[in-house]
Amino acid sequence: MQFTKIALAVASIVAAGAAVAAPNANRIALSAGASAIQGNLTLAMQQLCTQAGGVPSTFASGNFTTVVCANTAVTSGAAGTYATKPNADFINFNGTNYAEFRVNVSNGSFGNIQILNGVPFTFRDPITLTQIAAPAGAVIVGGVNDVNPDTFPASTIGTNTVFASTSVGVAQTFGVAASLALYNKMFDAQKAAGTIPAACVATDTALSYCVPSIGKAQMATIMTDNDFNSAYLKGVGFLTGLAADDGIELRYVRRVDTSGTQASAQNYFLGLTCSRANLPIVPEPTSDDEPGGLKDQLRNSIRVYAAGGTGDVRVELNKAGVFALGVMSGENNQTGQNWRWLRVGGASIGENAVPGTAGNTNSNTMKNGSYDFYFEVTYSGGNAANNAFWATVSGALNTLPAPVGLVNNADLSSGYNKGGNTCLPSASF
């Protein structure tokens, strides 16, 4: 009987140990912020884990990513290695106090201001592979902005304290992407008009001169709050110039107001917040004209969508048979996707539209000064300890090998930049 009691006691201790396995909560960093840099941020955290002698494991879905650093790769599930490994088996990312990094980019850049102000976010759980509330005791570290926080409209900021932002030392390129159906429509129209060479075919996306172009003035028209301008009256016909396309629904997959990508597009195409004579912005839809999916509103011949994160934009642009466009960061790769990059004002986002080929990383044309749709990335940590964490992450971002869509400090310092000010034009200072 005594042996049975001892065995039961040992079993209960083991069970309790299993329940509290995984890294201690104070070794879990919680972040919210820019979706535009989500992929490269993940690579930076993986690199910091490897530098510390650990093995990174990544659990990602759409706008949610969790990177875990341990002495071996970890798996999910209640009986998986993540749930059963003791705290001592987890390894802090190099130069930090954390062995796990959870980020939610569903609210975009301004999410980092919100999380520092106590707005609750959910995160990708390595055990259940679902989005759940953060474990008690996990540390909020702030996040990354595509642009300076002061580029957000006052209505977005509300009562949030806007913490000081610091340069990450890298710049993020952005581009305009179209669904395959819209891309082909624009290609055919521009080829017929002679602005695309006659020898080009629609699949020649690796030849920049064969890629259809959208003008800055055209994007400004689509983004402006005016149901009766030529874009909203004509829809697809506005971009093709063909009367037969007038009235065909054009889908503008707009990012939400908290998105740094949206702020960057408003800054680049509409002059906000840099111009004293600002154009009104077509508002973020708050209701569903089409039940299910993203919030949307049909305004004459343009349907406006409210996309929380970059992943939401990709989903809409990947749909077959729809004529849609949206702005995304250059780290997105059209390879294997149904969407396609457009040229902006005749300039291509990269040397060709297929990152990874011929050394192209969707930032080559920014580096040579022919493409200027980019912004220098900042972070907001809210306190000295968090800022030290982001300074370490910044170092990793600056040493990633050939990151797609990202320009590091060495290239910025020796080439084109904005002098750390969103409102400055791109120049070689």
LOTIGU-686408 format. One record per residue (C-alpha): residue in one letter; x, y, z. Coordinates in steps of 0.05 Angstrom, whole numbers, plus 5000, padded with zeros to 4 digits. Layout:
N
AXYZ;...
This chain:
429
M500050005000;Q505750475018;F509050334951;T502650484915;K502051164950;I509251334932;A508151124860;L501851554856;A505652144886;V511252074835;A506152014779;S502752654802;I509353024803;V511052794733;A504152984708;A504753674741;G511653754709;A508853584641;A503354094650;V508254664663;A513554444612;A515454914555;P519255564568;N517455974628;A512456524610;N517557074624;R521756784567;I516056894517;A516157554479;L509557824451;S509458294392;A504458624345;G506059054285;A507559084211;S505458504167;A509858764111;I516158524146;Q513257894177;G517257414134;N523957754143;L522657844218;T521557094223;L528156974187;A531657444235;M528957084297;Q530956414267;Q537956684255;L538456934327;C536556234351;T541755904308;Q547056394332;A545456194403;G546655464387;G539255294385;V534554984334;P528855444312;S521755164303;T516555604269;F509055564277;A505556024227;S498756144198;G496856764159;N497857374204;F500556964263;T507556704273;T511056394333;V518456214332;V521055754387;C528455644402;A530555004436;N536254494439;T532454074388;A526654194340;V519954194376;T513153924353;S506054134371;G500653754408;A499253624481;A504253054480;G509053404432;T516053604450;Y514154334460;A509154144514;T513753644548;K520653964544;P522954274609;N524555014612;A532054864613;D531754564543;F529555224512;I534955694489;N534556454489;F535156794422;N542257074417;G542857724457;T535857684486;N532157434548;Y527057044507;A526656334479;E520056444444;F517457004400;R510057074384;V507657604335;N500657804311;V500658254250;S493058254237;N492358994256;G498559214217;S503759704241;F499560074290;G498459424327;N505059534362;I502460184391;Q495959834411;I499459254445;L503859734485;N497460084506;G494359454533;V489959244475;P489358484480;F491858064422;T491657314408;F497756914386;R499456264351;D499855714405;P505255184391;I501154644425;T494154734395;L496255094331;T490555584343;Q490356324360;I489456404436;A490756924489;A497956994512;P500156584573;A500156984638;G506957284652;A509157324578;V512757984562;I509958504514;V515758794474;G512259244423;G513559164350;V515559424282;N512659984239;D512960034163;V512760794172;N513361294229;P507261264276;D505661994262;T503461784191;F497061474219;P490761904219;A488662204286;S482361784286;T486661154287;I491161394342;G485261564387;T487361554460;N493461114450;T500161364474;V504661394413;F511461154438;A517761414407;S520061024345;T527160844328;S530160664261;V531159924249;G536460094198;V532859744140;A528059974087;Q521959584062;T519859623989;F512459623970;G508859483905;V502059443872;A499658733857;A493758503814;S489657873809;L491357443749;A484857633713;L486258383722;Y493558303703;N491657953638;K486458483622;M491559043633;F496858673594;D492358573533;A490059303534;Q497059593541;K499859123488;A494259333440;A495860063456;G503159953440;T505960103510;I507959373517;P512159093460;A508458663409;A513258073421;C511258013494;V506457493521;A502757533587;T507157003619;D513457413607;T513457673679;A521057613684;L521758153630;S520158813663;Y518259153597;C512858613587;V509558753654;P503459213653;S504059873690;I499360263735;G500461013742;K501061383808;A495361823786;Q491061203772;M492460923842;A490961603873;T484261613837;I482460913862;M484561093933;T480861753935;D473961803969;N469761993908;D464361533882;F463761943819;N470861993794;S472761603731;A475361003770;Y469060893810;L464561023750;K468260563702;G471260013745;V475859563705;G474960013644;F478660563682;L485060143679;T484259843609;G481360453573;L476359993538;A469060183536;A467259443537;D470359393607;D466559993635;G462159783693;I465859123706;E467159083781;L474259273802;R476159033872;Y480659483912;V483359073970;R484859644018;R488659524083;V485459744148;D487060424180;T491860114230;S496159824174;G502960124159;T502359864088;Q496060284081;A499560884112;S505360794064;A500660764004;Q496961384027;N503561734036;Y506361523969;F500261593925;L496162133961;G501662543994;L499162404065;T501862624114;C506963024074;S502463484034;R498464064062;A493263954007;N490963254023;L486262823982;P480562484021;I481761734031;V476461224012;P474460964081;E475560274109;P468959884102;T465559734168;S460059274142;D459158694094;D455758784027;E457758074012;P456657664075;G462757264097;G470057404088;L472858104092;K468558704105;D466859034038;Q462759584006;L460659653933;R461360373910;N458860433839;S463759993800;I469059893853;R468359423912;V472759653970;Y475259124019;A478259204089;A484258734095;G487358664164;G493958354143;T498058214081;G495657494082;D488557744073;V490658134011;R494057523981;V487757103992;E483457613954;L488357703897;N489256953889;K481856843875;A480256623804;G476257053757;V476257693798;F479158363778;A482758593841;L488758983862;G492259173927;V498759423957;M503558933989;S510658944013;G516358713969;E517858094012;N511857763979;N513657293923;Q508957193864;T512156523847;G506955973855;Q501456483865;N495656723821;W497157463834;R502357873796;W506558493810;L504959103767;R509959643748;V508560303784;G509160903737;G513160463690;A518160253743;S518859523764;I519259313837;G525258873819;E529958723762;N524658213744;A518257983777;V521057313803;P525057413867;G530956953874;T532556923800;A538857273775;G540057523846;N533557923846;T530658073914;N525158583897;S529759143920;N534859193864;T531159763829;M530560143894;K538060083903;N539560353834;G534760943843;S529560763791;Y524160543841;D522060973900;F516060633932;Y519460443998;F519960674070;E525060604125;V522660144180;T522060354253;Y520560004319;S517060214383;G518759834446;G516060304500;N521860224548;A529460134550;A529259374557;N524559284498;N528659764456;A534859354471;F531158744446;W529259084381;A536359344372;T538658624373;V533258424323;S535359014280;G542358744278;A539758074253;L535358394200;N541458764174;T545458134165;L540257684131;P542957394067;A539257694007;P532657834041;V526857923993;G524058633992;L528758904045;V534559394039;N539759384095;N543459954128;A549759874087;D545859974022;L541760554051;S547960904077;S551660854011;G545760933964;Y538661203963;N534761334026;K529661804058;G534162064113;G529861724165;N523862164148;T517761854115;C516062504081;L522862614047;P523562393975;S528261833958;A535162113943;S542461973950;F544362424008;
